[in-house]
Amino acid sequence: MSIEHKGLHKEMEASWEEQERVIRSVLDQGIEAYTASLEGLSKAFETEDHTLCCIDEGAPFGDMRSAGSGILLEGEERTVFIQKLKDAGVKEVTSHEACGAAGLYREQKGITDKSVKEVAVEGAQRMAQDLGVPYKGHIEKLTRPMDFHNARVIYIDGTGSFNPSALEGLPQGFVISRRFMTPTQASAEAGIAMSIALGDHGFGKKFTHKEPLLIVVIGESNGGECSVEKIQSEMEQLLVFHTDAPVKMDSWNYSSKQESQSEKQIAA
């Protein structure tokens, strides 16, 4: 094992251990019970920047999230996504360094004369133009290690306003804004996040059935298009194709009522 590889391995181990207490609490209690103990829970759902950014856990700088800021979207799915973002008041678009979705797009399109960064920037600029909003810029500094993804959670957000980085105590992770997507798009992006987390660019084989990758579905029990029940059913269909994967799904029925209950518990 090379010195460089040993250094990366050590960094990955440290990142895993740093998250262990919170992840273990979520696994033991369930996401709803765990979040009920967090003060100011609504902060995670009150962001107003309405920035479209990537699902990457290292670029949590917006509350509208799609892989590569939507770079992989084409046809009807792109049309639906753009219209829903416009209706929700999207204000700007960003790209970021070391974007896996941009790398995938580059590979799919056979692009050889541009770097991943150039592809990411151009994709975000194109999306901003389609949305009729400014391109805010390229994020150089990530909140994760540059050499690997340290996400242990994938959030499938049905509220359209969730940003875990806004509240201390919430585990960081990929965030997929299901509210603005078709079910097919959301499932595809969840599949991308799973492949990254479970592969060589993530924690990979450190995930086991005892310490699985968490998929957290967020929504309300209202029976609507983005209800917890509907999104959970979509994710269950995705996991049919990954029966042996060390993945555990949990659901979070979030509403202002939970925030009130959380405040009562903390006060007591």
C-alpha positions as CSV (number, residue, x, y, z in Angstrom):
1,M,0.0,0.0,0.0
2,S,1.5,3.3,-1.1
3,I,2.0,6.2,1.3
4,E,-0.7,8.2,-0.6
5,H,-3.2,5.3,-0.3
6,K,-2.4,4.9,3.4
7,G,-3.1,8.6,3.9
8,L,-6.5,8.3,2.1
9,H,-7.4,5.2,4.1
10,K,-6.6,7.0,7.3
11,E,-8.7,10.0,6.3
12,M,-11.7,7.8,5.4
13,E,-11.5,5.9,8.7
14,A,-11.4,9.2,10.6
15,S,-14.4,10.6,8.7
16,W,-16.4,7.4,9.3
17,E,-15.6,7.5,13.1
18,E,-16.5,11.2,13.3
19,Q,-20.0,10.4,12.1
20,E,-20.5,7.2,14.0
21,R,-22.3,8.6,17.1
22,V,-24.9,10.5,15.1
23,I,-25.4,7.7,12.5
24,R,-25.7,5.1,15.3
25,S,-28.3,7.2,17.0
26,V,-30.3,7.5,13.8
27,L,-30.1,3.7,13.2
28,D,-31.1,2.8,16.8
29,Q,-33.9,5.4,17.2
30,G,-35.1,6.0,13.7
31,I,-34.8,9.3,12.0
32,E,-38.1,10.8,13.4
33,A,-37.3,10.0,17.0
34,Y,-33.7,11.2,16.6
35,T,-34.7,14.5,15.0
36,A,-37.3,15.1,17.6
37,S,-34.4,15.7,20.0
38,L,-32.9,18.5,17.9
39,E,-33.5,22.1,18.8
40,G,-34.7,24.4,16.1
41,L,-35.5,21.6,13.7
42,S,-37.4,23.9,11.4
43,K,-34.2,25.6,10.4
44,A,-33.5,22.7,8.1
45,F,-36.6,23.5,6.2
46,E,-36.6,27.3,6.2
47,T,-33.8,28.2,3.8
48,E,-34.8,30.9,1.4
49,D,-31.8,31.1,-1.0
50,H,-33.6,28.8,-3.6
51,T,-30.3,27.9,-5.2
52,L,-30.1,25.0,-7.6
53,C,-27.0,23.0,-6.7
54,C,-25.8,19.4,-6.9
55,I,-26.9,16.5,-4.7
56,D,-23.3,16.2,-3.5
57,E,-22.9,16.2,0.2
58,G,-19.9,18.5,-0.2
59,A,-21.9,21.2,-1.9
60,P,-24.8,21.8,0.4
61,F,-25.3,25.4,-0.6
62,G,-28.9,25.3,-1.8
63,D,-32.3,23.8,-1.1
64,M,-33.0,22.7,-4.7
65,R,-30.8,19.7,-5.5
66,S,-30.2,17.6,-8.6
67,A,-27.2,15.7,-9.8
68,G,-24.8,18.1,-11.4
69,S,-27.5,20.8,-11.1
70,G,-29.6,18.9,-13.6
71,I,-26.8,18.3,-16.1
72,L,-28.0,14.7,-16.9
73,L,-31.6,15.8,-17.6
74,E,-33.0,15.7,-21.1
75,G,-36.4,15.7,-22.8
76,E,-39.6,15.7,-20.8
77,E,-37.9,15.2,-17.5
78,R,-35.8,18.3,-18.0
79,T,-38.9,20.3,-19.1
80,V,-40.8,19.2,-16.0
81,F,-37.9,19.9,-13.7
82,I,-37.4,23.4,-15.1
83,Q,-41.1,24.3,-14.9
84,K,-41.3,23.1,-11.3
85,L,-38.2,25.1,-10.3
86,K,-39.6,28.2,-11.9
87,D,-42.9,27.7,-10.1
88,A,-41.0,27.4,-6.8
89,G,-39.1,30.6,-7.3
90,V,-35.6,29.3,-8.1
91,K,-33.1,32.2,-8.0
92,E,-29.7,31.0,-9.2
93,V,-27.6,28.0,-10.2
94,T,-24.2,26.7,-9.1
95,S,-21.7,24.1,-10.2
96,H,-18.9,22.6,-8.1
97,E,-15.5,21.0,-8.2
98,A,-15.1,17.2,-8.5
99,C,-18.7,16.8,-9.7
100,G,-19.4,13.1,-10.3
101,A,-22.5,13.8,-12.4
102,A,-20.5,16.1,-14.7
103,G,-17.9,13.3,-15.1
104,L,-20.7,10.9,-15.9
105,Y,-22.2,13.3,-18.5
106,R,-18.7,13.8,-20.0
107,E,-18.4,10.1,-20.4
108,Q,-21.9,9.5,-21.7
109,K,-21.4,12.2,-24.4
110,G,-17.9,11.1,-25.3
111,I,-16.4,14.6,-24.5
112,T,-12.6,14.5,-24.6
113,D,-11.6,18.1,-25.2
114,K,-13.0,19.5,-22.0
115,S,-12.3,18.8,-18.3
116,V,-14.9,17.7,-15.8
117,K,-14.8,21.2,-14.4
118,E,-15.5,22.8,-17.8
119,V,-18.3,20.4,-18.4
120,A,-19.8,21.1,-15.0
121,V,-19.7,24.9,-15.5
122,E,-21.2,24.8,-19.0
123,G,-23.9,22.4,-17.8
124,A,-24.9,24.7,-14.9
125,Q,-24.7,27.8,-17.2
126,R,-27.0,26.1,-19.7
127,M,-29.5,25.2,-16.9
128,A,-29.4,28.8,-15.6
129,Q,-30.2,30.1,-19.1
130,D,-33.1,27.7,-19.4
131,L,-34.4,28.8,-16.0
132,G,-33.9,32.4,-16.8
133,V,-31.8,33.0,-13.6
134,P,-28.2,33.9,-13.0
135,Y,-25.3,31.4,-12.8
136,K,-23.9,32.1,-9.4
137,G,-20.5,30.4,-10.0
138,H,-18.3,27.4,-9.5
139,I,-17.8,26.1,-5.9
140,E,-14.1,25.3,-5.5
141,K,-14.1,24.4,-1.8
142,L,-16.2,21.5,-0.7
143,T,-17.4,20.6,2.8
144,R,-16.2,17.0,2.3
145,P,-12.7,15.6,1.5
146,M,-11.8,16.3,-2.1
147,D,-10.7,12.7,-2.7
148,F,-13.8,10.8,-1.7
149,H,-17.5,11.0,-0.8
150,N,-18.1,10.7,3.0
151,A,-21.9,10.6,2.8
152,R,-23.5,7.9,5.0
153,V,-27.1,9.1,4.2
154,I,-29.1,9.8,1.0
155,Y,-32.1,12.1,1.6
156,I,-35.0,12.0,-0.8
157,D,-36.8,15.3,-0.1
158,G,-40.4,15.7,-0.8
159,T,-40.7,19.1,0.8
160,G,-38.5,20.9,-1.7
161,S,-36.9,23.0,1.1
162,F,-34.6,20.7,3.0
163,N,-31.0,21.5,3.7
164,P,-29.3,19.3,6.4
165,S,-26.3,21.7,6.6
166,A,-28.6,24.4,8.1
167,L,-29.0,22.5,11.4
168,E,-26.2,21.1,13.6
169,G,-26.9,17.5,14.5
170,L,-28.3,16.3,11.2
171,P,-26.0,13.9,9.4
172,Q,-24.7,15.3,6.1
173,G,-25.6,13.4,2.9
174,F,-26.7,13.5,-0.6
175,V,-30.0,15.4,-1.1
176,I,-32.3,14.7,-3.9
177,S,-35.2,17.2,-4.4
178,R,-38.0,14.8,-5.3
179,R,-40.6,17.6,-5.2
180,F,-39.3,19.0,-8.4
181,M,-38.7,15.8,-10.2
182,T,-40.6,13.0,-11.9
183,P,-40.5,9.6,-10.0
184,T,-38.2,8.3,-12.7
185,Q,-35.7,11.1,-12.3
186,A,-35.7,10.8,-8.5
187,S,-35.1,7.1,-8.7
188,A,-32.3,7.5,-11.2
189,E,-30.5,10.1,-9.1
190,A,-31.0,8.0,-6.0
191,G,-29.3,5.2,-7.9
192,I,-26.4,7.5,-8.8
193,A,-26.0,8.5,-5.2
194,M,-26.0,4.8,-4.1
195,S,-23.4,3.8,-6.7
196,I,-21.1,6.6,-5.5
197,A,-21.5,5.9,-1.8
198,L,-21.2,2.1,-2.1
199,G,-18.4,2.3,-4.7
200,D,-14.7,3.2,-4.8
201,H,-15.4,6.9,-4.6
202,G,-17.4,6.5,-1.3
203,F,-17.0,4.4,1.8
204,G,-17.7,1.4,-0.3
205,K,-17.2,-1.9,1.6
206,K,-17.2,-0.2,5.0
207,F,-21.0,-0.3,4.6
208,T,-22.4,-3.5,6.0
209,H,-25.9,-4.8,6.9
210,K,-25.1,-3.8,10.5
211,E,-23.9,-0.4,9.4
212,P,-25.8,0.3,6.2
213,L,-26.1,3.3,3.9
214,L,-29.2,5.1,5.0
215,I,-31.9,6.3,2.6
216,V,-34.1,8.8,4.4
217,V,-37.4,9.7,2.7
218,I,-38.8,13.0,3.8
219,G,-42.4,14.2,3.3
220,E,-45.8,14.5,4.9
221,S,-48.6,11.9,5.4
222,N,-51.0,13.6,3.1
223,G,-51.4,11.1,0.4
224,G,-50.1,13.6,-2.2
225,E,-47.6,13.3,-5.0
226,C,-44.7,13.9,-2.6
227,S,-46.0,12.2,0.5
228,V,-43.7,10.0,2.5
229,E,-45.8,6.9,1.5
230,K,-45.6,7.7,-2.3
231,I,-41.8,8.4,-2.3
232,Q,-41.1,5.4,-0.1
233,S,-42.9,3.2,-2.5
234,E,-40.8,4.6,-5.4
235,M,-37.6,3.9,-3.4
236,E,-38.7,0.4,-2.6
237,Q,-39.1,-0.3,-6.3
238,L,-35.5,1.0,-6.8
239,L,-34.2,-1.3,-4.0
240,V,-35.7,-4.4,-5.7
241,F,-32.7,-4.2,-8.0
242,H,-30.3,-3.9,-5.1
243,T,-31.5,-6.7,-2.8
244,D,-28.1,-7.5,-1.5
245,A,-26.9,-4.0,-1.0
246,P,-26.2,-2.8,2.6
247,V,-28.9,-0.2,2.5
248,K,-31.6,0.7,5.0
249,M,-34.6,2.9,4.3
250,D,-36.2,5.1,6.9
251,S,-39.1,7.6,6.6
252,W,-39.5,11.0,8.1
253,N,-43.0,12.5,8.3
254,Y,-42.0,16.1,8.8
255,S,-44.4,18.9,9.7
256,S,-44.5,21.9,11.9
257,K,-46.2,19.6,14.5
258,Q,-43.0,17.7,14.9
259,E,-41.1,20.9,15.5
260,S,-43.5,21.8,18.2
261,Q,-43.2,18.4,19.8
262,S,-39.4,18.7,19.6
263,E,-39.5,22.0,21.5
264,K,-41.6,20.4,24.2
265,Q,-39.3,17.5,24.6
266,I,-36.2,19.8,24.9
267,A,-38.0,22.1,27.4
268,A,-38.9,19.1,29.5
